[in-house]
Amino acid sequence: MKPFGLRHPVTGREPYAVVQLRQDDLAKDHYNVVGFQTKLKVGEQKRVFRTIPGFENAEFVRFGMLHRNTYLNGPAHLDRLFRWKRDPRVFFGGQITGVEGYLESAATGLMIGVTLARLSKHRVTRIAWALYPLLVTFVIVATGNHFLSDAILGAVTAGLSAWAASWLARARPTAWAFRTAKA
């Protein structure tokens, strides 16, 4: 990562790059290295990572791998509510829609949850769809996959997006399909 604003405490020099560690479990005894997708074999990963200051004696419990994101061509296959054009009962959210990052993925999931809650005809399903994003946030935090702040920022971002969409639906109903009840 680029070391914007980070200086060595003794020399005052700015390093060329820095390694960010992220808490990987609730017990705070496992951390993962952010952004280290690699095709290096395990032995070579061990050798290279041992050259990073502070990693000389680290215990590695899991090694990196290369991953590839798969996504849909949204304009060709999805409508304005992120429904599949072939079958409007099917919604898509998250990275498969082409967004990148946790906040954006959470925001599309919340948008779909809110949309489903508004389109649903039954009170029980409206409540279930409204609670779905909260359940996902709880699972993310409880499993320690991401920091609580990620979940809070994702919820705030998604909430502001939902508010803006609702405001736009009232201000310009023909410009946004958020309130449409057609399936």
Phi, psi and chi 1 to 4 in degrees:
 res  aa     phi    psi   chi1   chi2   chi3   chi4
   1 MET       -  156.1  -64.3  178.1   61.2      -
   2 LYS   -77.0  136.6  -65.6 -177.7 -179.7  179.6
   3 PRO   -90.6   46.5   33.3  -35.3      -      -
   4 PHE   -54.9  121.7  -66.9  117.3      -      -
   5 GLY    79.0   -1.9      -      -      -      -
   6 LEU   -96.3  127.5  -63.6  174.7      -      -
   7 ARG  -125.3  147.4  -59.4  -98.0  177.3 -143.1
   8 HIS   -65.2  131.0 -170.2  -78.4      -      -
   9 PRO   -64.3  -24.7   17.3  -25.3      -      -
  10 VAL   -97.1  -49.9  175.7      -      -      -
  11 THR   -87.5  -23.6   65.7      -      -      -
  12 GLY    79.5   -0.1      -      -      -      -
  13 ARG   -77.7  148.7  -69.3 -171.2   -9.2 -146.0
  14 GLU   -89.5  125.3 -175.5  176.9  -85.4      -
  15 PRO   -70.8  162.9   23.7  -29.1      -      -
  16 TYR   -68.8  -39.5  176.3   76.1      -      -
  17 ALA  -152.8  160.4      -      -      -      -
  18 VAL  -131.6  158.6  -65.9      -      -      -
  19 VAL  -107.4  128.7  173.8      -      -      -
  20 GLN  -101.8  130.0  177.9 -174.1   -4.7      -
  21 LEU  -103.3  141.2  -63.1  177.4      -      -
  22 ARG  -125.1  134.3  178.1  172.7   42.1 -149.6
  23 GLN   -56.9  132.8 -178.8 -178.3  -30.5      -
  24 ASP  -111.5   -7.7 -157.6   30.8      -      -
  25 ASP  -152.4  164.2   66.5  -14.4      -      -
  26 LEU   -68.8  -27.6  -73.0  177.4      -      -
  27 ALA   -72.2  -11.3      -      -      -      -
  28 LYS    61.0   33.5  -62.1 -179.1 -177.9  177.9
  29 ASP  -115.2    0.7   58.1    5.4      -      -
  30 HIS  -127.5  135.2  -73.0   84.3      -      -
  31 TYR  -130.8  149.1  -66.5   83.0      -      -
  32 ASN  -114.8  155.4   66.2   53.8      -      -
  33 VAL   -90.8  121.4 -177.1      -      -      -
  34 VAL   -74.4  131.3  177.7      -      -      -
  35 GLY    76.6   24.7      -      -      -      -
  36 PHE  -107.2   51.0  -89.0   62.5      -      -
  37 GLN   -71.5  135.5  -67.0   83.2   19.0      -
  38 THR  -152.0  157.2 -179.0      -      -      -
  39 LYS  -104.9    4.1  -71.8  177.1   74.9  172.1
  40 LEU   -63.8  143.8  -68.2  173.9      -      -
  41 LYS   -69.7  158.5  -58.8 -137.6 -176.8  -77.2
  42 VAL   -54.1  -46.4  168.5      -      -      -
  43 GLY   -59.4  -41.2      -      -      -      -
  44 GLU   -70.8  -35.4 -169.4   62.8    4.9      -
  45 GLN   -61.0  -45.7  -72.9 -175.5   51.1      -
  46 LYS   -57.2  -47.6  -76.1 -178.7 -171.0  176.2
  47 ARG   -61.7  -47.9 -173.3 -170.1   71.3   73.2
  48 VAL   -67.2  -45.0  170.1      -      -      -
  49 PHE   -65.3  -29.7  -70.4  156.1      -      -
  50 ARG   -67.7  -17.4  -66.4 -101.3 -177.4 -108.2
  51 THR   -82.7  -10.1   66.9      -      -      -
  52 ILE   -81.2  125.7  -61.3  172.0      -      -
  53 PRO   -54.1  129.4  -25.4   33.9      -      -
  54 GLY    96.9  -15.3      -      -      -      -
  55 PHE  -101.3    2.3  -79.4   15.6      -      -
  56 GLU   -55.5  -38.9  -59.8   89.3   -8.2      -
  57 ASN  -116.0   17.8  -62.0  -48.6      -      -
  58 ALA   -68.7  147.9      -      -      -      -
  59 GLU   -98.0  120.3  177.6 -173.7   -9.1      -
  60 PHE   -95.7  120.8  -61.5  105.9      -      -
  61 VAL  -102.2  -16.4  -64.2      -      -      -
  62 ARG  -152.6  141.4 -161.1  169.2   44.2 -119.7
  63 PHE  -110.2  161.4  -71.2   91.6      -      -
  64 GLY   -74.0  162.4      -      -      -      -
  65 MET  -149.8  160.7   65.0 -175.2   81.9      -
  66 LEU   -85.4  134.3 -169.7   62.1      -      -
  67 HIS  -125.2  154.0   75.6  -86.4      -      -
  68 ARG  -125.4  129.9 -168.6  176.6   89.7 -176.2
  69 ASN   -83.2  134.7  -69.0  -21.5      -      -
  70 THR  -106.6  138.5  -58.5      -      -      -
  71 TYR  -145.7  160.0   61.3   93.1      -      -
  72 LEU   -87.8  153.7  -61.5  167.5      -      -
  73 ASN   -81.0   89.7  177.7   -6.6      -      -
  74 GLY   -49.9  -53.7      -      -      -      -
  75 PRO   -59.1  -30.0  -25.4   34.0      -      -
  76 ALA   -82.7  -30.3      -      -      -      -
  77 HIS  -118.8  -12.7  -60.4  -71.0      -      -
  78 LEU  -121.0  147.3  -57.0  176.7      -      -
  79 ASP   -89.9 -172.2   68.5   11.0      -      -
  80 ARG   -67.8  -15.4  -67.3 -176.9  -69.3  176.5
  81 LEU  -100.4   11.7  -66.6  175.3      -      -
  82 PHE    66.9   27.1  -76.4   62.4      -      -
  83 ARG   -91.6  150.1  -65.5 -179.5  -59.5 -169.6
  84 TRP   -70.8  127.7 -169.5   22.0      -      -
  85 LYS   -61.7  -32.0  -72.4 -179.8  179.2  177.9
  86 ARG   -70.6  -32.0  -74.8 -171.6 -176.4  175.3
  87 ASP  -147.5   95.5 -174.7  -10.7      -      -
  88 PRO   -62.0   -5.6  -14.7   23.6      -      -
  89 ARG   -78.1  -12.6  -62.9  172.7  -60.4  169.7
  90 VAL  -103.0  122.0  178.5      -      -      -
  91 PHE  -107.1  150.5  -74.1   76.6      -      -
  92 PHE  -124.6  141.6  -72.8   90.9      -      -
  93 GLY  -147.5  165.8      -      -      -      -
  94 GLY    83.9 -158.2      -      -      -      -
  95 GLN   -63.5  -24.4  -72.8 -174.6  -26.0      -
  96 ILE   -65.6  -19.2 -163.0  163.1      -      -
  97 THR   -84.8   -3.5   64.0      -      -      -
  98 GLY   103.7   -2.8      -      -      -      -
  99 VAL   -79.2  157.6  -60.4      -      -      -
 100 GLU  -124.2  131.2 -165.6   62.0   45.5      -
 101 GLY   106.5  160.2      -      -      -      -
 102 TYR   -68.7  -44.9  -58.8  123.7      -      -
 103 LEU   -62.5  -45.4  -67.8  177.4      -      -
 104 GLU   -65.1  -40.3  -63.7   85.3  -10.4      -
 105 SER   -65.2  -43.3  -66.7      -      -      -
 106 ALA   -63.1  -39.5      -      -      -      -
 107 ALA   -64.8  -41.4      -      -      -      -
 108 THR   -67.3  -37.1   60.0      -      -      -
 109 GLY   -64.1  -42.9      -      -      -      -
 110 LEU   -67.3  -39.8 -176.1   58.7      -      -
 111 MET   -59.0  -42.4 -176.1 -171.8   81.9      -
 112 ILE   -68.3  -40.9  -69.5  166.8      -      -
 113 GLY   -60.0  -44.9      -      -      -      -
 114 VAL   -64.6  -42.7  169.3      -      -      -
 115 THR   -60.8  -46.7  -59.4      -      -      -
 116 LEU   -64.1  -38.1  -72.8  167.6      -      -
 117 ALA   -62.5  -39.7      -      -      -      -
 118 ARG   -75.6  -31.8  -63.8 -174.8  102.3 -178.0
 119 LEU   -81.8  -21.2  -68.1  177.0      -      -
 120 SER   -67.2  141.7 -179.9      -      -      -
 121 LYS   -90.9  -17.2  -64.9  176.5 -176.5  177.5
 122 HIS  -108.7  137.7  -56.0  -72.8      -      -
 123 ARG   -59.2  -42.2 -176.3  178.9 -171.1  153.0
 124 VAL   -62.0  -44.7  172.3      -      -      -
 125 THR   -71.0  -31.8   54.0      -      -      -
 126 ARG   -61.9  -44.2  -80.1 -163.2  -54.9  -91.1
 127 ILE   -65.4  -43.6  -68.0  168.9      -      -
 128 ALA   -60.7  -45.2      -      -      -      -
 129 TRP   -68.3  -32.7  -77.6  118.8      -      -
 130 ALA   -69.0  -32.8      -      -      -      -
 131 LEU   -84.5  -17.6  -67.9  176.6      -      -
 132 TYR   -52.9  -49.6  172.9   74.3      -      -
 133 PRO   -60.9  -33.3  -22.9   33.6      -      -
 134 LEU   -66.9  -38.7  -63.5  174.1      -      -
 135 LEU   -63.5  -43.6  174.7   63.4      -      -
 136 VAL   -61.8  -43.4  171.0      -      -      -
 137 THR   -59.7  -44.3  -60.3      -      -      -
 138 PHE   -60.3  -44.5  171.2   75.7      -      -
 139 VAL   -63.6  -42.1  168.5      -      -      -
 140 ILE   -60.9  -46.8  -71.7  170.3      -      -
 141 VAL   -70.6  -43.1  172.7      -      -      -
 142 ALA   -65.3  -33.3      -      -      -      -
 143 THR   -86.2   -5.3   59.4      -      -      -
 144 GLY    72.3   17.7      -      -      -      -
 145 ASN   -68.3  -28.5  -74.3  -25.2      -      -
 146 HIS  -147.9  162.0  -56.6  -71.9      -      -
 147 PHE   -67.6  154.4  -69.8  116.9      -      -
 148 LEU   -58.2  -37.0  179.9   58.8      -      -
 149 SER   -62.1  -35.9   59.8      -      -      -
 150 ASP   -59.7  -45.0  -74.0  -18.2      -      -
 151 ALA   -65.8  -42.4      -      -      -      -
 152 ILE   -65.4  -46.5  -68.4  169.6      -      -
 153 LEU   -63.3  -38.5  -72.4  172.5      -      -
 154 GLY   -62.6  -43.7      -      -      -      -
 155 ALA   -65.1  -41.3      -      -      -      -
 156 VAL   -64.3  -45.5  167.6      -      -      -
 157 THR   -61.1  -46.1  -58.6      -      -      -
 158 ALA   -66.3  -39.7      -      -      -      -
 159 GLY   -62.5  -43.9      -      -      -      -
 160 LEU   -64.5  -37.3  -71.1  172.9      -      -
 161 SER   -64.4  -43.0  -61.1      -      -      -
 162 ALA   -64.7  -40.8      -      -      -      -
 163 TRP   -62.4  -45.6  172.8   82.9      -      -
 164 ALA   -62.8  -39.9      -      -      -      -
 165 ALA   -64.7  -41.7      -      -      -      -
 166 SER   -65.2  -41.5  -65.5      -      -      -
 167 TRP   -62.8  -43.8  177.6   83.8      -      -
 168 LEU   -64.1  -37.1 -176.9   58.7      -      -
 169 ALA   -62.9  -36.7      -      -      -      -
 170 ARG   -76.0  -40.5  -72.9 -170.8  -57.8  -82.9
 171 ALA   -73.2  -41.3      -      -      -      -
 172 ARG  -139.2   77.3  -64.1  179.4   53.0 -156.6
 173 PRO   -57.7  -29.2   -9.9   14.2      -      -
 174 THR   -81.4  -13.6   58.5      -      -      -
 175 ALA   -89.0  -12.8      -      -      -      -
 176 TRP  -141.0  131.7 -175.9  -99.8      -      -
 177 ALA   -92.3   19.0      -      -      -      -
 178 PHE   -59.8  -38.0 -164.0   78.7      -      -
 179 ARG   -95.2    3.2  -70.9 -175.8  179.9  -99.3
 180 THR   -64.9  140.7 -173.4      -      -      -
 181 ALA  -106.1    4.2      -      -      -      -
 182 LYS   -81.2  136.0  -63.5  177.7 -176.3  173.4
 183 ALA   -97.3      -      -      -      -      -
